[in-house]
């Protein structure tokens, strides 16, 4: 069994080899961002890069970000102890593109990492896409060879990600791992989806918009990529 350190190292090194800058985890309390109490996702330190307010010397990045989800939009506190998959403090592995690559490359990089580098069995995996995202569904079918019934369309906010009430957002695609029939629960989108059989291990967000107010959503300067995979969840399936 791989150690957590090995899993983290493999992730960061894989993306480094694919042209990503390895960036240190940012503080748990965000700097200069009054919209958040805690850093709740890997993209928080890149918020101004996505919106075009800040420029970096790189267009691809990867991190292992320390996160707290104990308040705000992403609050896991009430679920701790009731499921096998919720934590208030965890590390989020992520890769980011700031106007460099988009959906097809993000899906290809993710699929190669989990099936080749980590060796997860293809027949244990299924994915979700936002229900109108034909493009992402098509890329999954071409790149992974997954059958139509393992590419599930979800018409809710489960597959449209936002960091909070305002900020960068967009449709997303999630990768799930099937723990087997002996674990209660159904696939995403089903009445039994809250069980622990099918566990989301990675969320790939296609950052296309900025939610400026509750009523106003505008396109970002450049379509970008923000992904997040809980280190502890990944370790549980390896």
C-alpha positions as CSV (number, residue, x, y, z in Angstrom):
1,X,0.0,0.0,0.0
2,X,1.4,3.4,-1.0
3,X,1.9,5.9,1.8
4,X,0.2,9.3,1.8
5,X,3.6,10.9,1.1
6,X,4.1,8.7,-1.9
7,X,0.6,9.5,-3.3
8,X,1.1,13.3,-2.9
9,X,4.6,13.1,-4.4
10,X,3.3,11.1,-7.4
11,X,0.6,13.6,-8.1
12,X,2.8,16.7,-7.9
13,X,5.6,15.1,-9.9
14,X,3.2,13.9,-12.6
15,X,1.9,17.4,-13.2
16,X,5.4,18.9,-12.9
17,X,6.5,16.6,-15.8
18,X,3.5,17.9,-17.7
19,X,4.6,21.5,-17.5
20,X,2.9,22.6,-14.2
21,X,4.6,24.8,-11.6
22,X,4.5,23.2,-8.2
23,X,3.1,25.8,-5.9
24,X,3.2,25.7,-2.1
25,X,-0.1,25.4,-0.1
26,X,-1.5,28.8,0.9
27,X,-2.6,29.7,4.4
28,X,-5.8,28.2,5.9
29,X,-7.1,31.8,6.4
30,X,-7.1,33.4,3.0
31,X,-5.1,36.6,2.5
32,X,-7.0,39.7,1.4
33,X,-10.3,37.8,0.7
34,X,-13.2,38.8,2.9
35,X,-15.6,36.5,1.1
36,X,-14.1,33.4,2.9
37,X,-13.4,32.5,6.5
38,X,-11.2,29.5,5.5
39,X,-9.4,28.2,2.4
40,X,-11.9,25.7,1.2
41,X,-10.4,24.6,-2.1
42,X,-7.1,24.6,-4.0
43,X,-8.2,27.4,-6.3
44,X,-8.6,30.0,-3.6
45,X,-5.0,31.3,-3.9
46,X,-5.5,31.6,-7.7
47,X,-8.9,33.4,-7.5
48,X,-7.5,36.7,-8.9
49,X,-5.5,34.8,-11.6
50,X,-8.7,33.3,-12.9
51,X,-10.5,36.6,-13.0
52,X,-7.6,38.4,-14.7
53,X,-6.7,40.7,-11.8
54,X,-3.4,39.0,-11.2
55,X,-0.7,37.7,-13.5
56,X,1.7,34.9,-12.7
57,X,4.9,33.7,-14.5
58,X,3.2,30.4,-15.3
59,X,0.0,29.3,-17.0
60,X,-0.1,25.8,-15.4
61,X,0.1,25.0,-11.7
62,X,-0.3,22.1,-9.3
63,X,-0.7,22.1,-5.5
64,X,-1.5,20.0,-2.4
65,X,-3.6,22.6,-0.6
66,X,-4.6,22.4,3.1
67,X,-8.3,23.1,3.4
68,X,-11.0,23.6,6.1
69,X,-14.7,23.1,5.4
70,X,-16.4,24.0,8.6
71,X,-18.6,26.9,7.4
72,X,-19.8,28.8,4.4
73,X,-20.9,27.3,1.1
74,X,-18.7,24.2,1.4
75,X,-19.5,23.0,5.0
76,X,-18.8,19.3,5.7
77,X,-19.0,19.7,9.5
78,X,-22.5,18.3,9.9
79,X,-21.7,15.2,7.8
80,X,-18.6,14.2,9.8
81,X,-19.2,10.9,11.6
82,X,-22.3,10.0,9.5
83,X,-20.4,9.1,6.3
84,X,-17.0,7.5,5.5
85,X,-16.0,10.4,3.2
86,X,-16.4,13.8,5.0
87,X,-13.7,15.7,6.9
88,X,-13.4,19.3,8.1
89,X,-9.7,19.4,7.5
90,X,-7.9,17.7,4.6
91,X,-5.4,18.2,1.8
92,X,-6.7,18.8,-1.7
93,X,-4.6,17.8,-4.7
94,X,-5.1,20.0,-7.7
95,X,-4.0,21.0,-11.1
96,X,-4.8,24.4,-12.7
97,X,-4.7,25.9,-16.1
98,X,-5.0,29.7,-16.5
99,X,-6.1,30.0,-20.1
100,X,-3.7,27.4,-21.3
101,X,-5.5,24.1,-21.8
102,X,-9.2,23.3,-21.2
103,X,-11.6,20.3,-21.1
104,X,-10.0,17.8,-23.4
105,X,-6.5,18.0,-21.9
106,X,-7.8,18.2,-18.3
107,X,-9.7,15.0,-18.8
108,X,-6.8,13.2,-20.6
109,X,-4.3,14.2,-17.8
110,X,-6.7,13.0,-15.1
111,X,-7.5,9.7,-16.8
112,X,-3.9,8.8,-17.4
113,X,-2.9,9.7,-13.8
114,X,-5.5,7.6,-12.1
115,X,-5.4,4.6,-14.4
116,X,-1.7,4.4,-15.3
117,X,0.3,6.2,-12.5
118,X,-2.0,5.1,-9.7
119,X,-3.3,1.9,-11.4
120,X,-7.0,2.2,-10.6
121,X,-9.0,-0.4,-12.5
122,X,-11.2,1.1,-15.3
123,X,-14.2,-1.0,-14.4
124,X,-14.2,0.6,-10.9
125,X,-14.6,4.1,-12.3
126,X,-17.5,6.2,-13.6
127,X,-17.9,9.9,-14.2
128,X,-20.5,12.6,-14.0
129,X,-20.9,15.7,-16.2
130,X,-23.2,18.7,-16.1
131,X,-26.3,17.7,-18.0
132,X,-25.8,20.1,-20.9
133,X,-22.1,19.5,-21.3
134,X,-22.0,17.4,-24.5
135,X,-18.4,18.4,-25.1
136,X,-17.1,16.9,-21.8
137,X,-19.2,13.8,-22.2
138,X,-17.7,13.3,-25.7
139,X,-14.2,13.7,-24.5
140,X,-14.7,11.1,-21.7
141,X,-16.0,8.6,-24.2
142,X,-13.1,9.2,-26.6
143,X,-10.3,9.3,-24.0
144,X,-11.5,6.7,-21.5
145,X,-13.7,4.4,-23.6
146,X,-16.3,4.4,-20.8
147,X,-19.7,3.3,-21.9
148,X,-22.6,5.7,-22.0
149,X,-24.1,4.3,-18.8
150,X,-20.9,5.2,-16.9
151,X,-20.9,8.8,-18.1
152,X,-23.8,10.2,-16.0
153,X,-25.4,13.6,-16.7
154,X,-26.4,15.5,-13.6
155,X,-28.7,18.6,-13.9
156,X,-28.0,20.1,-10.5
157,X,-25.4,22.2,-8.7
158,X,-23.5,18.9,-7.9
159,X,-22.0,19.4,-11.3
160,X,-21.7,23.2,-11.4
161,X,-19.1,24.3,-9.0
162,X,-18.6,27.7,-7.3
163,X,-16.2,28.6,-4.5
164,X,-18.8,30.7,-2.7
165,X,-21.7,33.0,-3.3
166,X,-19.5,35.0,-5.6
167,X,-16.3,34.3,-7.6
168,X,-15.1,32.0,-10.4
169,X,-17.4,29.1,-11.3
170,X,-18.3,26.7,-14.0
171,X,-19.6,23.3,-15.0
172,X,-17.6,20.3,-13.7
173,X,-17.1,16.6,-14.2
174,X,-16.5,14.3,-11.3
175,X,-14.7,10.9,-11.1
176,X,-16.2,8.3,-8.9
177,X,-14.8,5.0,-7.5
178,X,-17.0,2.0,-7.0
179,X,-16.2,0.2,-3.7
180,X,-18.4,-2.8,-4.6
181,X,-21.8,-4.3,-4.1
182,X,-21.0,-5.1,-0.4
183,X,-21.2,-1.4,0.4
184,X,-24.6,0.3,0.6
185,X,-25.4,3.1,-1.9
186,X,-26.2,3.8,-5.5
187,X,-24.5,5.7,-8.3
188,X,-24.6,9.5,-8.5
189,X,-27.9,10.9,-9.5
190,X,-29.8,7.9,-8.0
191,X,-32.1,7.9,-5.0
192,X,-29.3,6.0,-3.1
193,X,-26.5,8.3,-4.0
194,X,-25.7,9.3,-0.4
195,X,-24.4,5.8,0.4
196,X,-20.7,5.0,0.6
197,X,-20.4,2.6,-2.3
198,X,-19.7,5.2,-5.0
199,X,-17.3,7.8,-3.8
200,X,-16.2,10.9,-5.6
201,X,-12.5,11.1,-5.8
202,X,-11.8,13.9,-8.2
203,X,-13.6,17.0,-9.4
204,X,-12.5,18.7,-12.6
205,X,-14.0,22.2,-12.8
206,X,-14.2,24.0,-16.2
207,X,-13.8,27.6,-15.0
208,X,-15.8,29.7,-17.5
209,X,-17.6,32.3,-15.5
210,X,-17.4,34.8,-12.6
211,X,-20.4,35.1,-10.3
212,X,-20.3,38.8,-9.5
213,X,-23.6,39.0,-7.7
214,X,-26.5,36.6,-7.1
215,X,-28.0,37.8,-10.4
216,X,-24.9,38.5,-12.4
217,X,-22.6,36.0,-14.0
218,X,-20.1,37.0,-16.6
219,X,-17.5,35.0,-18.7
220,X,-14.0,34.8,-17.5
221,X,-11.2,36.4,-19.6
222,X,-10.0,33.0,-20.5
223,X,-11.6,29.5,-20.0
224,X,-9.5,27.8,-17.4
225,X,-9.2,24.5,-15.3
226,X,-9.4,24.0,-11.6
227,X,-9.4,20.5,-10.2
228,X,-9.6,19.1,-6.7
229,X,-9.0,15.6,-5.3
230,X,-9.1,14.8,-1.6
231,X,-5.8,13.2,-0.7
232,X,-7.4,11.1,2.0
233,X,-10.1,9.8,-0.3
234,X,-7.6,8.8,-2.9
235,X,-5.5,7.0,-0.3
236,X,-8.6,5.0,0.7
237,X,-8.9,3.5,-2.7
238,X,-5.3,2.8,-3.4
